Amino acid sequence: MDKRQIAKGDIFRAGEVWESPKGTLYKVMSVELRLATLRMGLDGSGRIIRRPWDSVIGWAMSKDHNHG
């Protein structure tokens, strides 16, 4: 892999589902200007949080809810 490429799981990407350190699932709705907008729940219908796009330490990508 080229050193300029970002590996899957190193940043939030739109459409992915992540599990927070407390075990809550969040869906990534969008990533703009290095800021990710996440919504609580699998369908993204819960409250909104915003985090830096690369602030994934302690978070885990949900294997059950992401395809590909």
N, C-alpha and C positions, 0 to 999 in steps of 0.2 A: 504494500500500500504506500502511496506517495505521502510524504510527511505533511503535505498541505491538506490532505483529505481528512475528514472527521469520521471516525468509526461510528457505526450504528450503536446507539446507547450512550454516546458521549455528550449528546445535546438533545434537547426537546425538539421534536419535529411534528408538524401539524398532522393530526389524525391518530397519533399514538396514544396509548393508555399507559399511565405510569402509576406505581404504587408509592405513596409517600412513606417516610420513615415511621409514621404512626399507623400505617396499614390502610390508609384511605386511597381509593382509586380516583384518579383525575384524568380527564381527556384533554389533550393539547388541541386547542381550537385554532390558534394561529401563532406564527412567529414573525415579528416585525421589528426591525431595528435592534436586533439582538435581545429582544424581550419576548418571552413566551407567555401567552394567555392560556391558562388552564381552567377547566370547569370541573367541579366535583361530580363524580358519578361516571358510569360507563357511557351514558348517552350525552353527557355534557350539559345536563339540565340544572346542576347545582350552582353553588356560589362560585364566583370568579376569583382567581388569584393570579398574580403576575410575578414571574421570576426571570432572572437572567437566563438566556437560552442554554447556557452551559453549566448552570448550577444544579447538577444532578447528583452530587455527592450524597449518599444515604438513600437516594431514590432508586427504584428498580423498575425496569420496563416490564409490564405485565405480559408474560408469555401466553397466558390463556386468552388475551383479548386483542393481541396484535397479530396480524397476518403478514407473512412474507419474510 
